[in-house]
Every structure is written in structure tokens, then in C-alpha cells.
Amino acid sequence: METLQSPSLSDWRIIDGIGPFFRSVRTKRVNWSKVPFADWERNGQPCPARIAQVMSDSRRFAACVADEGYNAITFDDLAHLSQWDGYPAELRDKIDRYRELYADLFRIARAQGLRPLLTTDVVPCATQCREPIDPTATVAIDWLAESVDRGLSDFPELAGMILRIGECDEARTRGDFRSRLTIRTPRQARRLLQTLLPVFERHRRTLFFRLWTVGAYPIGDLLWHPRTFGRVFHGIDSPWLCLSLKPGESDFFRYLTVNAHFFRSRHRKIVEFQARREYEGFGEYPGFAGVQAAEVLAALSGAPNLCGISVWCQTGGWGRFKRLTYLRDSSPWVELNVSVLGALARGETWRNAASCWLKRHAPEADPTAFPEFLLRLQRVIDHLLYLRCFAEQPLYFRRVRIPPLLYVYWDRILVLSPLRCLLRHWISPADRARAIREGEDAFVELETLETQARDHGFPSQGLAFQRDTFEILLAVRAYYLNDAPEAALMHIRRLKKQYKQRWRPRYAIRIQVAEPTRSARRLIALMPLLCRRTPRYRLVDRLLFLRPLGWVHGWMRRFNPKWVPRFARKRAMGIDSLFR
């Protein structure tokens, strides 16, 4: 492969520009992972009034993030900008409208010193036609390369594109395009790179290749498995290729060790962070990301060719909380995270960055006490949102690292008897008692933080909501860990009633309790066999679980489609992805 002059990649500070597109969304629960194009179209075309609103919001948003030191912004997505002769005339007309809109958005970004980047799934398919045909075939990759070529040719202001290969749209996605999991094997991922990189090299733009995967198909462990990583990337390099990785071996959770892929090659890499924490209230309560990010960046200080960060301030997860960062009911805690993450990328400390942010937004407050306040907030999340004695255990199932947080699922708190059996299997009796005391101590500390915020002039938005939510989490912890859960269950139901009356929007509390069935008890007994404590696959994984277990799951779905909860089947890619 020809070596080309490298662009300046030493200072990528990327932020998502998805927020302005969500102002018009009216659904109860929102998918925050991609622009909901269908929700702001009218009569089959982008609504002029909403286009005007998007433009206005984008100007404001771009100015805010540029002030925080970001120098690149992402927009969704290639499918709405790249024409193709095989599309129906109506869809081609609509794409022309989007092309005009995005040309204006790119100009707004450039005016603020932000380099525009375009996202794409691999591969997006039009719902109105069947072409390109086979989503796993070579022709689909070639078709995508042609789309990328057209997009880069038509929009020279684009600095590059960001590819997502390991996740796709859910089956119920509305609109003109829905992505599929086209890349299913390391060989296909390698061919994708070999096909696309010459296009980016010719246009002298950057290809950001995201390693995020959710366990589906043989490529599903690309995020963390060294052999899969090597099979995809060994011998492939270019100054126009940059790998984009989440900090750990799973999603944006705490208690994960730093992803070893950062050290496995000399490819350029950026690290992804989330300012609007999808597993920590979506910004409704304080979820400070600065300390964790600083620890990650310190651990990556020796990683070769680390060239920047990518921050999500709106993107990620399903939730009913609808604040729009910098635009509508913006959360100060998300804005704080955006500011601190940007400052960390510029070499500042999180303490200094947080104090500077407070001086700008609350001049009367005491900046010297603010870092300690944030540390106390973090301890509450570490010790009460998470079950530390479980979260610290590395557990793997098939191609995924089991999340360290199981009973808070986006905007749901789960009280499930099967989950109680699992947690009690993984947590020893001594640790259970210790975890109860740890949660109680964390809740007492949380109650004092409201007083500290008031006394020092710190932002207090969301602290009362956090206290009431975490009081339920403390009761849920007692249900999962106490030997006699009946009292905890009654307490949860009382708190749930008060919670529903006081807060809206709020977490949904799902209670499904029953005596474990014989099948459930058998499943618990099989846990040591089904799950492992190291990333390395065992012989039993290769013989029984990587493929045969997927066949068993398919058989169970055929005869009992409701064998898993509805929310786990319907949201995102659903639990099916764990068995593909």
C-alpha cells in the first residue's frame, strides 16, 4: 500500500453534533444512537420549519463546543447524502434536500473551526428497494466504497468518515434507511478496509474505523480479542486510517480495565468518552466522567500513536430523558463533562478544568471545594449504582464481556428473581453483607451532598432526583443480597408509588418476581460452565457455546418468542445479538 503524507492527527477532539436533530422528537422513549430522520419529516420530505430549527440550534451548538476547545464534529449519516441511480425518484429528491441541508451544516461547522465528519453504518440499506442485494456479499462492500467515493467527492469540506461495523439499527427503525450487520467475519472486515482505504487515501481524508461490537457473529469480539484484532488489522496501515476504541472491553461502564488494543499496534487511535452518561441517568443527575477519563488517559500515556478523543454529549442508549445539551433544558453535569474531557485532551488536570468551569458558570461558588464535591459524587455512583463486589469481577459470555452493571438498564431499574439468583451465585455471603453496608454508607453521603451544594453555591440540579432514585437502588440491593427479600420487596413497592407521584420523567421500575423454576435453577447451576473469568476462550466455548448455543437460542425463540423480557428483545439489537 502506498504511503501518503499524513494529515495533522495529533489533536483530534471530536464531539457529536446529533443533538439539534432531536428537538422535534415526541416519542416516549428515544433511541439516542442515530438521528431520527423520520420524526422530523412531513409528507415525505424534510420539514422546512424543522430544518430552520436545526440550523439555528446547530449554530448555537457549534459555537458552544468550539469554545470548549473541540475541533471536529460528527453528523449522521452517509446514506442521506450519497445518491444512487437505483433509488426511487422520490427518495432521490429527498436526498437532494438533505444534501443542501448538510452543505449548510458543514459551513456552520467550518465557520467555528470544526472539521466536519460523517458517520455511516456498514452497510445502510434503503427500505424502499432491495439493492444492494446480499448484505454479506462482496457487492455490498463495493457499493459502499462507491457511496463513500461520491460523498467525499461531492463534499470536499468533509475531513473524513466514521464507520460502525459492529452494531445495526433495531428491526422497528422507521425511515428510508436501516442498517444491517454486513461485516460478520474478520476476513470481511479486512476486505472492507482494503477496499475503502484507497478511496480515503485518494481523497486525502481520514477513515475512522470503530471497533465497537456487541458480540454478534465471529467479528463480535473485535473490541477486545487479540486474535480477531490481528486478523483484521495486521499488515494494514495508512496515515489516513485511525482506529476508534471505547476505553474498556464493554460499553461506557465503570470498573473496566483499559482496553489492551491501544497497545497492540502502531495504528493511529482515538479513545471514545461519553459525557451524557447513558447508564448514569442521561445527565438527569450528577454523573461526573472526569476522574475516570483522567485515569484512562494516564493508563494510555505509553500507547503508541494515540491521537485524540471522541466525546458523545448526546449520543447513546434508549431513554425517556430528553434534555438537549447546550440547547434545551441542558444538563450542567453533561456540560461539565464536555468541558473537562476537552481540557483533559489538551493536557490539563480534571481538578483545574472542573474549577475553571465552575468559575465561568457560577462565579459566586467556591471553586476550591468543587473537586472534592465531585469525588464524593463519584464514590456514591461507584458504591451504590454499582455493586462493587460484582462489578470488579471480570466475567465473559461467548464473545462479550458481561457488563459490570446488570440491574440498571438505561432508564429502567430491574427487580427480577432470576437476576437475584445470578447475583447471589456470583457474590459470596460475606461480600453480600459488606455490599449492603457499603450502599447504606454511600446513601448517607449522598444525602449530605445536597447541603454541601447549597452551602458552596454548586449546581444542585438533579441531586433530589438522584437521592430518590438511589434510595430505590438501595432497596433493590437489599432485595438481591438479603437472605429474606420480602421486606425489601415491600419497601421497593412503597418507594415506587411515591417516586411515580413525584418525578416525571423518571426511571421505570420493573418488578417480576417468582419462585425460580426448575429450568432457572438448572441455568444457575450451569453458570460456571456458561461464563468464564478470562477473555481467553476455553475448549468448551469453542465446542459448545460459540455456535451450537446460537442454534439452541434460535430454537427457543421459534417455540417461545417471549422467553426473554420484551424490553431486552425490542431495544437496540436485542438479546439476539449475544447468540448470533
C-alpha positions in Angstrom: 0.0 0.0 0.0 1.3 3.4 -1.0 2.4 5.6 2.0 0.9 9.1 1.8 1.6 12.3 3.6 -0.2 12.2 7.0 -2.7 14.9 8.0 -2.4 16.5 11.4 -3.8 13.8 13.6 -2.1 14.8 16.8 -5.1 16.9 18.0 -8.4 15.3 17.2 -11.0 16.5 19.7 -14.3 15.2 18.2 -17.8 15.8 19.5 -21.1 14.5 18.2 -23.5 17.0 16.6 -26.6 14.9 16.8 -28.5 17.0 19.4 -30.1 19.6 17.1 -32.0 16.9 15.3 -33.9 15.7 18.4 -35.8 18.8 19.3 -38.9 17.6 17.4 -39.0 14.0 18.7 -42.2 13.3 20.5 -41.9 9.5 21.3 -42.0 8.5 24.9 -38.7 6.6 24.8 -36.0 7.8 22.4 -33.2 6.0 20.6 -30.3 8.4 21.1 -27.9 6.5 18.9 -28.8 7.9 15.5 -30.7 10.9 14.0 -34.5 10.1 13.9 -34.9 11.4 10.4 -38.5 10.1 10.1 -39.6 12.1 13.1 -38.9 15.5 11.6 -40.1 14.8 8.0 -43.5 15.9 6.8 -45.2 14.4 3.7 -42.2 12.5 2.8 -39.8 15.5 2.8 -37.7 17.3 5.5 -40.0 19.9 7.2 -38.8 23.4 6.3 -39.7 24.8 9.8 -37.7 22.0 11.4 -34.8 22.5 9.0 -34.7 26.1 10.1 -34.7 25.0 13.8 -31.9 22.5 13.2 -29.8 25.2 11.5 -30.4 27.6 14.4 -29.6 25.0 17.0 -26.5 23.9 15.1 -25.1 27.4 15.1 -25.5 27.7 18.8 -24.2 24.2 19.5 -21.1 24.6 17.3 -20.2 27.9 19.0 -20.5 26.2 22.4 -18.3 23.2 21.7 -15.8 25.3 19.8 -15.5 27.5 22.9 -14.7 24.3 24.9 -11.8 23.5 22.6 -13.3 20.9 20.2 -12.0 20.9 16.7 -14.2 18.3 14.9 -17.9 17.4 14.8 -19.7 14.3 13.6 -23.0 14.3 11.7 -25.3 11.4 10.8 -25.1 10.0 8.1 -23.7 9.0 4.7 -26.9 7.3 3.5 -28.8 10.6 3.4 -26.1 12.4 1.4 -25.0 9.8 -1.2 -27.1 9.5 -4.3 -27.6 6.2 -6.2 -29.2 5.6 -9.6 -31.1 2.6 -8.2 -33.1 4.7 -5.7 -36.8 5.6 -6.5 -37.2 9.2 -7.8 -39.0 10.3 -4.6 -36.0 9.2 -2.5 -33.6 10.8 -4.8 -35.5 14.1 -4.5 -35.4 13.8 -0.7 -31.6 13.1 -0.7 -31.1 16.3 -2.7 -32.9 18.2 0.0 -30.7 16.6 2.7 -27.6 17.4 0.7 -28.5 21.1 0.7 -29.1 21.0 4.4 -25.8 19.3 5.2 -23.8 21.6 3.0 -25.1 24.4 5.2 -24.3 22.4 8.4 -20.8 21.8 7.2 -20.4 25.5 6.5 -21.6 26.3 10.1 -19.0 23.8 11.5 -16.2 25.2 9.4 -17.0 28.8 10.5 -16.4 27.7 14.1 -13.2 25.9 13.3 -14.8 22.5 13.5 -13.8 19.8 10.9 -17.0 18.0 9.8 -17.0 14.2 9.9 -19.7 11.9 8.6 -20.9 8.7 10.2 -22.1 5.5 8.4 -23.1 2.0 9.4 -21.8 -0.9 7.3 -24.0 -1.2 5.4 -27.1 1.1 5.2 -29.9 -0.3 3.1 -32.8 1.6 1.6 -36.1 0.3 2.8 -37.8 1.1 -0.5 -35.7 -1.1 -2.6 -33.8 -4.3 -2.3 -30.5 -3.1 -3.7 -27.7 -3.6 -2.9 -28.6 -7.3 -2.7 -27.0 -9.8 -0.4 -25.9 -7.7 2.7 -23.0 -10.1 3.4 -21.7 -10.2 -0.2 -18.7 -8.6 -1.8 -21.0 -6.4 -3.8 -22.3 -4.7 -0.7 -18.8 -3.6 0.3 -18.1 -2.4 -3.3 -21.3 -0.5 -3.3 -20.4 1.2 0.0 -17.0 2.1 -1.4 -18.7 3.8 -4.3 -21.0 5.7 -1.9 -18.0 6.9 0.1 -16.3 8.0 -3.0 -19.3 10.0 -4.1 -19.7 11.6 -0.7 -16.1 12.6 -0.4 -16.1 14.0 -4.0 -19.3 16.0 -3.5 -18.4 17.4 -0.1 -14.7 18.4 -0.1 -15.2 20.1 3.3 -15.5 16.7 4.9 -12.4 15.8 7.0 -13.4 12.1 7.0 -15.9 9.5 7.9 -16.5 7.3 10.9 -17.5 3.6 10.3 -19.6 1.5 12.7 -19.4 -2.2 11.7 -20.5 -4.0 14.9 -24.0 -2.7 15.6 -27.0 -2.0 13.4 -30.5 -0.4 13.7 -33.2 -2.3 15.5 -35.8 -4.0 13.4 -38.5 -1.4 14.1 -36.5 1.6 12.9 -38.6 3.9 10.7 -37.4 5.9 7.8 -35.8 5.4 4.4 -32.7 3.6 5.5 -32.0 0.8 8.0 -28.5 -0.6 8.6 -27.7 -4.3 8.7 -24.8 -6.3 10.2 -22.9 -6.7 6.9 -19.5 -7.4 8.4 -19.6 -10.7 10.2 -16.1 -12.2 10.0 -12.6 -10.8 10.4 -12.0 -11.7 6.7 -14.9 -9.4 5.6 -13.7 -6.6 7.9 -10.2 -6.9 6.3 -11.6 -6.8 2.8 -13.7 -3.8 3.8 -10.6 -1.9 4.9 -8.6 -3.0 1.8 -11.5 -1.7 -0.4 -12.2 1.6 1.4 -8.7 2.8 2.4 -7.6 3.5 -1.2 -10.7 5.7 -1.6 -9.8 7.7 1.5 -6.1 7.9 0.5 -7.1 9.2 -2.9 -9.2 12.0 -1.4 -6.7 12.5 1.5 -9.4 12.2 4.2 -9.4 10.1 7.4 -11.2 6.8 7.8 -12.1 6.4 11.5 -12.8 2.7 12.0 -14.8 2.0 15.1 -14.0 -1.3 16.9 -17.3 -1.3 18.8 -19.1 -4.6 18.6 -21.9 -6.3 20.6 -20.9 -9.9 20.3 -22.7 -10.8 17.1 -21.0 -13.2 14.7 -17.3 -14.1 14.6 -16.4 -10.4 14.4 -18.3 -9.8 17.6 -15.2 -9.9 19.8 -13.2 -7.4 17.8 -13.4 -4.9 20.6 -11.2 -6.9 22.9 -9.9 -10.2 21.4 -6.2 -10.0 20.3 -6.5 -12.7 17.6 -9.5 -11.1 15.9 -7.8 -7.7 16.1 -4.7 -9.2 14.4 -6.7 -11.0 11.7 -8.4 -7.7 10.8 -5.5 -5.2 11.0 -2.2 -7.0 10.7 -0.2 -5.5 7.8 -2.8 -2.9 7.0 -1.7 0.6 7.8 -2.1 4.0 6.3 -1.7 7.6 7.5 -5.4 8.1 6.7 -6.6 5.2 8.9 -7.5 5.8 12.6 -9.0 3.3 15.0 -11.7 4.4 17.4 -12.0 2.4 20.6 -14.0 2.6 23.8 -11.8 2.7 26.9 -12.7 -0.8 28.1 -13.8 -4.2 26.9 -17.5 -3.2 27.1 -19.7 -0.2 26.9 -19.3 3.1 28.9 -19.3 1.4 32.3 -17.1 1.9 35.3 -14.9 -0.8 36.8 -13.4 -1.9 33.4 -9.7 -2.2 32.8 -8.2 -0.3 29.9 -8.6 -1.9 26.5 -5.3 -3.6 25.6 -5.9 -3.0 21.9 -4.5 0.5 22.4 -1.1 -1.1 22.9 -1.4 -3.9 20.3 -0.4 -2.0 17.2 1.0 1.3 15.9 -2.2 2.3 14.1 -3.4 5.8 15.0 -6.1 5.6 17.6 -8.6 7.8 19.3 -10.4 7.0 22.6 -14.1 7.4 23.0 -15.7 9.0 26.0 -19.4 9.7 26.9 -20.3 13.0 28.5 -24.1 12.3 28.7 -23.8 9.0 30.6 -26.4 6.6 29.3 -26.0 4.3 32.3 -25.9 7.1 34.9 -29.1 9.0 34.3 -28.6 10.6 30.9 -27.5 13.8 32.7 -30.6 14.0 34.9 -28.4 13.6 38.0 -24.6 14.3 38.5 -22.5 11.6 36.8 -19.0 13.0 36.6 -16.8 11.5 34.0 -13.6 13.5 34.5 -11.9 11.3 37.1 -12.4 8.0 35.2 -11.3 9.7 31.9 -8.2 11.1 33.6 -7.3 7.6 34.8 -7.8 6.1 31.4 -5.7 8.7 29.7 -2.9 8.2 32.3 -3.0 4.5 31.6 -2.7 5.2 27.9 0.2 7.5 28.3 2.5 4.9 26.7 0.1 3.8 24.0 1.7 4.4 20.5 0.0 6.9 18.2 -2.9 7.9 20.4 -4.0 11.0 18.6 -7.2 12.3 20.2 -10.6 11.7 21.8 -14.1 11.4 20.6 -16.8 12.7 23.0 -20.5 11.8 22.9 -22.5 14.6 24.5 -26.0 13.4 23.3 -25.5 10.1 21.6 -26.1 6.7 23.2 -28.8 4.4 24.6 -32.5 4.4 24.9 -34.1 6.7 27.4 -37.1 8.9 28.2 -34.9 11.8 29.5 -34.9 14.4 26.8 -32.5 17.2 27.7 -30.6 18.5 24.7 -27.0 19.5 25.6 -26.5 23.3 25.1 -29.9 23.6 23.5 -33.0 22.7 25.6 -33.0 22.1 29.4 -29.3 21.4 29.1 -27.8 19.4 32.0 -25.0 21.3 33.7 -23.4 17.9 34.5 -23.2 17.0 30.9 -21.8 20.4 30.0 -19.2 20.0 32.9 -18.2 16.6 31.4 -17.8 18.1 27.9 -15.6 20.8 29.2 -13.5 18.6 31.4 -13.0 15.9 28.7 -11.9 18.6 26.2 -9.5 20.0 28.8 -8.0 16.6 29.5 -7.3 16.1 25.8 -5.3 19.4 25.9 -3.2 18.2 28.9 -5.0 19.9 31.8 -5.9 18.2 35.0 -9.5 17.3 35.8 -9.4 19.3 39.0 -8.2 22.5 37.3 -10.7 22.0 34.4 -13.6 21.5 36.8 -12.8 24.5 38.9 -12.4 26.7 35.8 -15.8 25.5 34.5 -17.4 26.4 37.9 -15.9 29.9 37.8 -17.5 30.5 34.4 -20.9 29.2 35.3 -21.2 30.0 39.0 -18.8 32.9 39.8 -20.1 33.1 43.3 -19.3 29.5 44.1 -16.2 28.2 45.9 -14.0 26.5 43.2 -11.5 25.1 45.7 -14.1 22.8 47.2 -15.6 21.7 43.9 -13.2 18.8 43.1 -13.8 17.2 46.4 -17.5 17.5 45.9 -17.2 15.7 42.6 -15.1 13.0 44.1 -17.8 12.4 46.7 -20.4 12.2 43.9 -18.3 9.6 42.1 -17.9 7.5 45.2 -21.7 7.4 45.6 -22.1 6.1 42.0 -19.2 3.7 42.4 -20.6 2.2 45.6 -24.4 2.5 45.2 -25.3 2.5 41.5 -22.8 -0.4 41.1 -22.4 -3.5 43.2 -18.7 -3.2 43.6 -18.2 -6.8 44.7 -19.8 -7.9 41.4 -18.5 -5.1 39.1 -14.9 -5.9 40.0 -15.3 -9.5 38.7 -14.3 -9.9 35.0 -16.9 -12.2 33.5 -17.3 -13.3 29.9 -20.1 -15.0 28.0 -19.4 -16.1 24.4 -18.0 -13.0 22.7 -18.9 -10.3 25.2 -17.6 -9.0 28.5 -20.6 -9.2 30.8 -21.4 -5.6 31.9 -20.4 -4.7 35.5 -23.9 -3.1 35.9 -26.9 -5.5 35.4 -29.9 -4.2 37.2 -30.0 -0.7 35.8 -30.7 -0.9 32.1 -30.7 2.5 30.5 -33.8 4.1 32.1 -35.1 1.0 33.8 -34.4 -0.4 37.3 -34.9 -4.2 37.2 -36.2 -6.3 40.1 -36.1 -9.8 38.7 -35.9 -13.0 40.6 -33.7 -14.8 38.0 -31.2 -11.9 38.3 -31.3 -12.3 42.1 -30.3 -15.9 41.7 -27.4 -15.0 39.3 -26.1 -12.2 41.6 -26.2 -14.4 44.6 -24.3 -17.1 42.7 -21.5 -14.6 41.8 -21.4 -12.8 45.2 -20.3 -14.6 48.3 -22.3 -14.3 51.6 -19.5 -12.2 53.2 -19.4 -9.9 50.2 -23.2 -9.5 50.3 -23.2 -8.2 53.8 -20.4 -5.9 53.0 -22.2 -4.6 49.9 -25.3 -3.8 51.9 -23.3 -1.7 54.4 -21.3 0.0 51.6 -24.6 1.0 49.9 -26.0 2.4 53.1 -22.9 4.5 53.7 -23.0 5.8 50.2 -26.6 6.8 50.5 -25.9 8.7 53.7 -23.1 10.6 51.9 -25.4 11.4 49.0 -27.9 13.0 51.5 -25.2 15.3 52.7 -24.2 16.4 49.2 -27.3 18.5 48.7 -26.4 20.5 51.8 -22.8 20.9 50.6 -24.0 22.1 47.1 -26.3 24.7 48.7 -23.6 25.9 51.2 -20.9 26.3 48.5 -23.1 27.5 45.6 -22.5 24.4 43.5 -25.1 23.3 40.9 -27.7 21.3 42.6 -29.9 20.3 39.6 -30.7 16.6 39.8 -29.5 15.9 43.3 -33.0 15.5 44.7 -33.9 13.2 41.8 -30.7 11.3 42.4 -31.4 10.9 46.1 -34.9 9.4 45.5 -33.6 7.2 42.6 -30.7 5.9 44.7 -33.0 5.2 47.7 -34.8 2.8 45.4 -31.5 1.3 44.3 -30.5 0.8 47.9 -33.8 -1.2 48.4 -33.2 -3.1 45.2 -29.7 -4.0 46.5 -31.3 -5.4 49.7 -33.7 -7.5 47.6 -30.9 -9.0 45.6 -28.5 -9.6 48.5 -30.5 -10.3 51.7 -31.5 -13.8 52.5 -35.1 -12.8 53.2 -36.1 -10.4 50.4 -39.8 -10.0 51.2 -39.3 -6.8 53.3 -37.1 -5.2 50.7 -39.7 -6.0 48.0 -42.4 -4.3 50.0 -40.2 -1.3 50.6 -39.5 -1.1 46.8 -43.2 -1.1 46.0 -43.8 1.7 48.5 -40.9 3.8 47.2 -42.1 3.1 43.6 -45.5 4.6 44.3 -44.0 7.8 45.8 -41.5 8.0 43.0 -44.1 7.9 40.3 -46.0 10.7 42.0 -43.0 13.0 42.4 -40.9 12.6 39.3 -41.6 12.8 35.6 -39.7 11.7 33.6 -38.2 9.1 35.8 -36.7 5.6 35.8 -39.2 2.8 35.1 -39.1 0.2 37.8 -39.8 -3.3 36.5 -40.7 -5.9 39.2 -41.0 -9.5 38.1 -40.5 -11.9 41.0 -41.5 -15.5 41.4 -40.0 -18.7 42.7 -37.3 -19.9 40.4 -38.4 -22.6 38.1 -36.6 -25.9 37.7 -35.2 -24.6 34.4 -34.0 -21.4 36.1 -32.2 -23.4 38.8 -30.6 -25.6 36.2 -29.4 -22.5 34.4 -27.9 -21.1 37.6 -26.1 -24.4 38.1 -24.6 -24.1 34.6 -23.2 -20.6 35.2 -19.6 -21.8 35.9 -19.8 -23.6 32.6 -21.5 -20.9 30.6 -19.4 -17.9 31.9 -15.7 -17.6 32.2 -13.4 -15.3 34.1 -10.8 -14.6 31.5 -11.1 -13.3 27.9 -9.4 -16.5 26.5 -11.9 -18.9 25.0 -12.0 -22.4 26.6 -12.3 -25.6 24.7 -15.9 -25.9 25.9 -16.6 -22.4 24.4 -15.3 -23.4 21.0 -17.1 -26.8 21.1 -20.5 -25.8 22.6 -21.1 -22.1 23.0 -19.8 -20.1 20.1 -22.0 -21.8 17.5 -24.2 -24.5 19.0 -25.6 -22.3 21.7 -26.7 -19.9 19.0 -28.7 -22.7 17.4 -30.3 -23.5 20.7 -31.3 -19.9 21.2 -32.8 -19.8 17.7 -34.8 -23.0 18.5 -36.1 -21.5 21.8 -37.1 -18.2 20.1 -39.1 -20.2 17.5 -41.1 -22.1 20.1 -41.3 -19.5 22.8 -40.6 -15.9 21.4 -41.2 -14.4 24.9 -38.6 -16.4 26.7 -36.7 -13.1 27.4 -38.3 -9.8 28.6 -39.9 -7.6 25.9 -37.5 -4.6 26.5 -34.5 -6.9 26.1 -35.9 -8.2 22.8 -37.0 -4.9 21.3 -34.5 -2.3 22.3 -31.3 -1.7 20.3 -30.3 -5.0 18.7 -31.9 -7.1 21.4 -30.5 -10.0 23.2 -30.4 -12.0 20.0 -27.1 -10.3 19.2 -25.5 -12.3 22.0 -26.3 -15.6 20.2 -25.5 -14.8 16.6 
